[in-house]
């Protein structure tokens, strides 16, 4: 396959207010922590040995698999480095940028919407369709890195064609390919409870008692399947929702109360530690980005 190979970085923020696409090939990578983005992600797996966790769902990836990840979903690849390199194409799309291309008849964000009945993060498509989407992503990589006349318009057209195709295929091939695990149901129940009650007081002891399971067993199985501790997941989930509220214009002094932080100082420290920016400064930057995209 063609396309420029870029050097992977752990950066999880966009440099552009539109979209970015990267083609990576790595023979060695450190572990990548559970994380989320403020933008939509399309991930095309090309080669390697990878299990991918998105919230409570685990996927063992096959070449050609496509993952669709929305900004509210915590996710993490678990990579086993073997004799074959880890190859993928990753597309990031700014939320407001993508939404401006939707019409009353066509919502380009539909394929990312986890609230849609039957939604799945993974598209495992028939060979002909899979090759068509792979070709579109390869072409988008090429046009995005080109200095030829019209490459900016060509890349935008390619992006829209790709997202239309992904939305079509998500409607036609919304099959589930999650890996099952004996501890999966209890961990999923705990995750769902945290996601619904993030604004309440939560702890390992309370969750273990509520779900009638030994807390040490729950802690071990949660960490094994989700890739982080229950405490860390609760903090990250609260921060994900806090970022969304701040971006929507809610004042920081109100956000912490809605997200389960005991007081503003705890919220401030957690937010600044996670994102290297204060809640207030993030809110200002988010408003500036929204105005720039109009």
N, C-alpha and C positions, 0 to 999 in steps of 0.2 A: 504493500500500500504506500501511496505517496504522502505528501504533506510534510511541512516543516516540523521537526521534533523540537520541543521546547524543554528547557530545564525546569523541573518541578520545584516549587517552593511551598512552604506551609501557609503562605498568605491566604486568608479566607475572606478577603474584602475585595471589591471591584475597584479598578482604577478608572474605569469608564462609567458613564451614566447611561450607556446603551446596552452593549453586550461584549463579551470576551469569549474566545474559544482557544483551547490549547490541545495540542497533541503531545502526549507524554510516552516515553519508553524508559523504564528504570530497571536496573539489575539489582539495586539495593535501595531500600527505604526504611527509615525508622518508623515505629508504630505511629499511626495517625489517631489522635484523640477524638472522642465523640464530640461533634460540633454541629453548628447550623450556620446558615447564611441568611442575609437579608434579601436574597434574590432567588430566582428559579434556576435549577440546575438540570441539565440533560447530560447524562453520563453514558457513553457508548464503550462497552468493554470489548477489547480486541484480543487480548492474550494474557495468560498468566493463571494463577491459582488464587482466587479471591472469594471470600465470604463477606457479604455486605449486610450490615444491620441498619435498618431505618425504623426508628421507634421500637415497636415490639416485633417487627418482622425481620426474619433472617433469610437471605437469599444466597445460594451457591451459584456463582455466575458462570455462564457459558459464553464463548466468543460470539459476539453479535447481540448479546443482551443489552437492553436499554433501560436505564433507571431514570425516573422522573421524580424530582425531589422539590417540595415546596419550602418556602422560607420558615415555616413553623416546625419542620420535622428535624429532630436530632438524628444524626446518621454517622456511620463509621465504617470504612473498609478494613477488613482484616486480611492482610496479604501474607501469603506463604511464598517466599522467594525460592525458586527452584532453578533448573537450568534454562528455563524459558523466561525472558524478561516480562515485566508487567507493563502492558500497553493499553492505553485508553484515550479517548477524545472527550474532553469536558467542556461543555458550553454553559456559560453563566449569562443570565438575562435579567436586567434591571426590571423590577416590578412595574413601575409607572411607565417605563419605556414600552414594555410589552403590551400593557393594558390599552395604550393609545391606538393600537392597531386592531383591537377588537371592534366588532360592529354589533348592532342589535341581533343579527342572525348568526354571528360567529364569535365565540369567546375563546381566544387563543390560550387562556389560562385553564381551560376546562380539564385538560389532561393531568394537571397538577393538583386538582381539587380532591383532597382525601375524604371530603364529606359526601362525594358522589357515591350512590349505592354501587357496590361491586368494584370500586376503585382498587387498582393495584399499582404499586410503584414500578413493577418490572414488566416490560414488554418483551416477550420472546416470540418473534415474528417468523412467518414462513420465509424461506430463503430468498425469493424474488423481492419481497417487500423489504426484508432486512438489508439486502444489497443496495436497494434504492436509497434507503435512509443513510446507510454508510457512505454512499457516494455523495449525498447531499452534505453530510458533515465534513467529508474530506474536501469538497469544493468550498465550503464555508471557511475552512482552515486556510485554503489556498488564497481565496479572495481577500480574506481579512489580513493576510500578510503580504499582499501584493501592492505594488506602487503603480500598476498600470492604470491607464485612463479608465474611469468609471468603476474602479474596484469597490468604492464605497457604496455605490448604488447596487452593484452586482451582489455584494455581500448581504445587503439589506434584503434584496429580493430573495436570495437563497435562504436567509434566516426565516422569512415569512413562509416560504414554500415548505421548509422543514417543519415548522410548528403546525402548519395546517395538516401536514401528513401525519405527524405524531398524534394530533388530536383525532384524526380519522381512525388511525390504527388502535388508539386506546379505547375507542368505542367498539371496534370489531374484534379485538383480541384481548379483552380484559379478563384474562385467565390468571389464576393464582398459582404461584410457583414457590411459595414459602417453604423453607425447610422446617419439618416438624421436630419437636424435641419433647422428651417426657416431662420436663419442667416448664415447657412453653406456656401451657394454659395458666398456671398460677402466676408466672412472671407477667404475662399479658394482662391478667386481671389487676395486678398491682400497678402496672403502668397506666392502665385505663383509669384506675382510681386516682392516681397522682394527677393525671391530665385533667380530670374533672374537679378535683378538690385541691389544686395547687395553692389556692388562696387561703386554705385552712392550715392549722398546725399539723405537721406531718413528721413522722420519725420512723425509724426501723422497728422499734418496739411496738408502736401503735399499729403499723401495717402488719407485722407478724401476728399480733393478737387478733386483728380484724379478719385475717384470712386463715387463722388457725394453723399456722406453720411455724416451725422452729426458726427463730430469728437468724441463727448462724447459717442454717441451711438456705434460708431466703436470701441472705446477704451473698452467699457464695454463688448461688444459681443466678441471681440477678446480675452480678458482676460478670459471670461467665457468658450469659446470653446477650446482655445489653452493652457490655464493655466498660462499665463504670459502676461506682457504688450508688446505692439508693440515695444517700445524702447528696452526692454530686449531681445525680440526675434531677433531683428536686430543685436544686439551685439553678441548674441550667434551664429547666423548663420554665421556672419563674422568670428568669432573665429573658428568655425568648419572648414571652408574652409581654414583659415590661417594655422591651424594645418596640414591639408592635404598637403598644399603647402610646409610647412617646412619639413614634412616627405619626400616629393618628392625631396628635396634638394635645393629649392629656398631660397636665402639669406633673413634673417629677414628684412633687409632694403628695399628689393623689395616687400616682402609679404604685408606689411601694405598698400602700394599704390594700390595693386591689390584688396584689401579687403574693401576699403571704409573708412579706418581710416584717419582722417585729417592729422595726423603727427605721427612720430614714438613713441613719448612719450605717446600719447593716446593709441596707440596699445600696447606698453609695459605694461602700467598700467592695461589695460583691460585683457590682456593675463595672467599676473602674478596674478591678483586678481582671475581669473576664475580657473586657473590650478596650482597655487602655484609654478610655475617655469617660468623662463624667456624664451622668444622665442628662444634665442641663445642656452640656455641649453637644451631646448626641442629638437631642431634640432640635437644637438650633441647626445643626448640619442636615438633619433629615428634612426640615422645612426648606432649607436652601436647595437641596437636591430636587425636591418636588417642584419648586418654582423654576428651576433650570430646565426641567423636562417638559414644562408646559409650552 
